[in-house]
């Protein structure tokens, strides 16, 4: 442990690990964030990796990063800039210079800054630091050679030794922030349980990195500590580090358990949604059935078949998959079957930027099918909120016999946060609208409805007396047989829309945060931008501005009080990671409303400082 006199207390810190795709930066960052969560820090992470499976080593296109923000109190974003940058080669340094502050500490592997390495990263001189104009403190550590020296008696080959260099960097960062190594060691032994020699090699290098910092003080005047200060009784509980995709999977399982149904996932692998399939496939012991289908269309049709048979049918995908699934989703709309479609949005159009994050599937989710095809759209707001959003998507689908599209995005799906494991008893019951025997006496037909909610009754095949067929052709409102009558089609179209409209009454009201009674500016957002917009609002309020935030989780239908809330504010800005889709939807649904827009489509999270600058200028105009 470093001398206590040299330990500086911080409220929060942002560390960015970066290097080649094969340098293990995602693992190093994940272990550091988990260790911090175990110590009681709040965390928010941002894995930032290239789309290439493996770009040429040492090139700019192959740089992979993992940013983690840890705080003594609640943190809402992964941070705009980093206080510490680990750059394992010149390419990583060049790519990430934009993330530095004037006081950021840089840690490099000096063994990877040879003339050949500099040429690969397109430097024109032999001094990377000078060429980039960097004046920050730099810890140039011969990480590669020290790893080989550390493991020279391990029996590992040279390539395997160098694969451990990410752990040397992690050990050095753990020393810098006074993180104990026991939890990191435990994680490594779990990860490499089938290869104990690899686990022990990584653990040795991890300790050597820590000891290097401890024994040399690594040319920095201080080490740092971020203590957890939140002592609110409501925050006490069992926590774990959870990604958005993992939380989504758990939310689906929880809803199936609450409803007493089997969970069935029909899916086709696609970045960045595949981890939902991976996670659910591990849960066969909970009765979860997962099928990796031959394509996106099959994945959706499988799930619809499971729903028809009485299970909770789910399919997961990203934007390109939603395009392919649209015809099958439309079948679920007209058949009025429960179906949950998870769309982890990524950069488009087409293949676009598959490892980057956007909010560009909104209008596709709301309108992207032929005919009048209403369904429910929900957007998760954070990695941990993915659990609640998935649960509510299932509840609405089952209780209102409708497809529900759950929008997450690459940022919150791959990012992680500290999650208090909830009690299922605290979640609302899920009561599907099943048929009852008395309906037979009333002449039941497949499209008989609950008059209050307009929801048709769910007759699970095999229920005595309720044999029936569904399909994609229009049905008669009264008899449920195929109909091409124009007046009937009008009535069924209006009925399907009214069923969705009435769901608004059961949704939580739209909440306004901040200066809700006297704000000079209302920020409006939806989905995964919540953390950045909330931080923006709070910092503007600390600067003396009257600002509020209305953030939408329920997109279609809107909460019942939406129009009333928005009409209270004279100046509104809608911020989203697309070219204005949500702003357009608001204008369509709330005639006469005046909105300003802030739109960015860069594949990267919002920058809080930039938002503050833009919104302040809007207020002053």
C-alpha positions, -999 to +999 in steps of 0.1 A: +000+000+000+013+034-009+021+059+018-012+073+031+002+108+029+004+104-009-032+092-013-055+119-028-093+115-023-114+119-055-152+120-060-150+103-093-125+092-120-126+080-156-101+055-169-098+044-205-080+012-215-070+011-251-049-011-274-051-036-302-082-058-305-061-086-292-046-067-263-074-076-239-085-041-231-121-052-227-112-078-201-089-054-182-116-027-181-143-052-171-122-065-142-114-030-130-151-019-131-162-051-113-136-046-086-147-010-081-184-021-080-175-047-053-159-019-033-191+000-033-184+025-061-211+033-087-199+026-122-208+033-158-188+017-186-184+021-224-168-007-244-157+010-277-144-015-302-140-017-340-162-036-364-132-054-379-128-090-366-091-084-363-076-054-381-038-054-388-019-053-356-008-018-346-031+001-370-055+028-362-085+008-375-078-019-350-078+002-318-102-012-291-112+007-260-130+003-227-139+033-207-150+031-171-163+059-148-163+051-111-177+074-085-182+079-048-218+087-055-241+079-084-227+083-119-249+085-149-224+083-179-191+068-188-176+103-189-167+128-216-129+128-210-106+104-192-083+111-162-061+081-170-055+067-205-038+034-209-024+033-245-007+000-253+007+012-286+011+044-307-022+038-326-041+037-294-025+069-282-033+087-315-069+076-316-076+085-279-058+118-276-091+135-281-103+120-248-076+136-227-078+166-204-047+188-198-041+169-165-048+133-177-022+107-169-010+085-198+003+050-193+021+035-223+039+003-231+072+018-241+082-015-258+055-010-283+067+024-295+094+013-319+099+029-353+079+001-369+050+006-345+050+043-352+050+037-390+020+014-387+001+041-368+010+066-396+033+088-375+057+110-395+084+113-367+099+090-341+085+109-312+048+102-308+043+124-277+058+154-293+041+149-327+007+147-310+014+179-290+009+161-257+021+178-225+005+154-201+024+133-175+034+100-193+043+068-175+063+050-202+066+015-188+084-014-206+053-036-201+060-062-228+096-070-217+086-070-180+058-095-188+083-118-205+108-114-176+080-121-151+069-153-169+103-166-182+100-197-159+063-203-165+067-226-195+045-204-217+056-195-252+064-159-261+030-152-276+012-164-245+034-144-222+026-112-242-011-119-239-008-112-202+004-076-207-031-063-202-029-076-166+003-057-160-014-025-171-044-034-149-022-040-119-005-007-124-039+011-126-051-008-095-021+005-076-027+040-088-063+039-074-056+017-044-077-012-056-071-045-038-063-074-061-082-103-045-114-098-065-094-094-097-075-127-089-108-144-083-123-133-116-092-145-135-093-179-118-130-182-128-124-170-164-095-195-169-109-223-147-101-248-174-066-234-180-052-229-145-017-222-158-030-193-178-049-180-148-018-181-126+003-164-152-021-135-155-023-133-117+015-131-114+017-104-140-012-085-124+007-085-091+039-075-108+022-045-123+008-035-090+043-039-073+060-020-101+039+010-092+042+005-055+080+001-055+088+029-080+059+052-073+058+053-111+068+090-114+035+103-101+031+126-071+000+109-058-020+077-058-058+081-056-088+067-039-125+069-047-144+059-016-181+050-017-200+076+003-237+068-003-252+054+030-289+057+020-307+027+036-328+023+004-295+017-015-285-013+006-287-047-009-269-072-030-253-057-061-236-070-092-220-055-123-245-060-152-245-051-189-276-039-206-279-071-227-275-092-195-302-072-177-325-075-207-321-113-206-328-114-168-359-091-172-374-115-198-368-145-175-383-126-145-415-117-165-419-153-177-416-165-141-441-139-129-466-149-156-461-186-150-450-192-186-422-208-205-398-182-221-390-190-257-363-170-276-361-174-314-330-155-325-303-151-351-269-138-341-263-101-348-241-074-333-247-059-308-277-081-296-261-116-297-253-116-259-290-118-251-291-151-269-259-162-252-271-153-218-305-169-221-290-201-235-272-206-202-306-207-183-321-240-194-324-249-158-350-222-155-371-237-183-358-212-209-358-224-245-335-208-269-332-215-306-305-201-328-324-200-361-312-200-397-321-164-403-339-133-388-373-142-404-372-177-389-363-163-355-394-141-354-417-167-368-404-192-343-413-168-315-448-162-329-454-199-331-443-202-294-467-174-285-496-190-303-488-222-284-491-204-251-455-194-243-439-160-239-424-156-274-394-133-278-370-125-306-338-104-304-320-085-331-307-051-343-318-027-370-311-048-401-329-077-384-360-055-377-362-049-415-363-086-421-387-094-393-412-067-403-436-091-422-437-116-393-442-088-368-472-077-389-486-112-386-484-109-348-502-075-351-532-089-371-533-122-352-531-102-320-505-124-303-481-115-275-446-110-289-415-092-275-390-079-301-358-066-287-340-042-310-304-033-299-299-003-321-266+002-340-252+026-366-269+024-400-281+023-427-276-012-440-246-028-423-235+008-414-213+008-382-223-024-365-203-018-333-214+018-328-246+031-312-275+052-325-312+059-319-321+056-356-346+028-355-374+047-338-397+054-367-390+020-381-402+005-348-433+027-347-443+026-384-421+002-402-447-023-415-472-024-443-507-012-436-520+004-404-500-018-380-500-004-345-479-019-317-462-009-285-427+006-284-406+010-252-371+023-249-347+013-221-328+042-205-297+026-190-280-008-186-298-015-154-332-001-167-330-028-194-343-052-167-373-032-159-380-023-195-378-060-206-402-069-177-427-042-187-425-051-224-435-087-215-462-076-192-478-053-218-474-079-246-491-106-225-519-085-210-528-066-241-521-093-267-498-073-289-463-072-302-440-049-282-407-036-296-381-029-269-355-005-281-321-005-264-289+006-281-252-005-284-241+020-257-264+007-229-264-029-242-227-033-241-221-008-212-225-019-177-235-004-143-238-015-107-272-031-103-291-038-071-305-072-076-343-067-071-369-089-054-394-103-079-421-098-052-418-060-057-427-062-094-464-060-106-483-092-114-487-102-150-522-115-158-527-125-194-562-121-208-570-158-210-603-172-221-628-184-194-654-211-197-683-187-195-672-172-228-683-204-245-719-197-234-716-163-250-707-178-284-669-172-281-649-165-313-611-159-316-615-121-318-640-116-290-627-088-268-626-073-233-649-043-238-629-021-215-594-027-229-604-039-264-580-069-259-590-102-275-590-133-252-561-157-254-571-192-261-541-215-256-543-245-280-555-275-262-580-256-240-612-276-242-639-260-263-616-232-277-603-248-309-595-220-334-574-207-362-556-174-367-538-160-397-527-130-417-559-123-435-584-097-422-611-112-399-647-103-394-652-083-361-682-104-350-676-139-365-637-139-367-639-156-401-619-142-431-635-110-444-628-086-473-657-063-464-645-027-465-667-015-436-654-043-415-618-036-424-623+000-412-638-012-379-610-037-373-583-011-382-598+014-357-601-013-331-565-024-333-554+012-330-578+018-301-564-012-282-529+003-283-542+038-274-559+025-243-527+011-230-516+047-222-540+047-192-520+019-176-485+035-181-466+055-155-471+092-160-444+112-177-421+126-150-403+159-151-370+161-132-351+192-121-368+227-121-401+212-131-422+241-120-403+271-134-378+258-159-367+282-187-357+252-208-371+217-209-348+190-222-366+161-238-350+128-246-357+091-249-340+058-244-303+054-237-293+091-237-308+095-202-275+096-183-259+123-205-291+145-205-295+141-168-259+151-161-263+180-185-294+192-166-278+189-132-246+207-142-266+236-158-287+239-126-254+241-106-245+270-129-276+288-120-298+279-150-335+269-146-336+236-165-358+205-164-357+171-181-386+149-194-372+116-205-394+091-223-393+053-217-428+047-233-428+058-269-460+043-284-484+051-269-471+081-250-480+084-213-514+099-209-501+132-195-476+138-223-494+167-240-503+184-207-467+182-195-450+195-226-474+224-231-463+239-198-429+249-211-422+278-235-388+265-247-382+228-254-352+211-270-354+175-281-320+158-280-315+125-298-289+104-317-307+106-351-318+134-374-350+143-355-372+112-354-386+117-319-391+154-325-411+146-356-432+120-337-440+146-310-451+172-336-473+146-352-490+136-319-491+170-302-502+195-329-489+231-325-461+222-301-429+242-307-396+223-304-360+230-310-337+200-318-302+188-310-292+159-333-260+139-335-254+107-355-217+099-347-220+064-333-207+077-300-224+088-268-233+125-263-207+148-248-221+165-217-199+196-220-210+201-256-246+197-246-242+223-219-227+247-244-255+242-270-284+243-245-270+274-227-268+292-261-304+282-268-315+296-235-298+329-242-312+334-277 
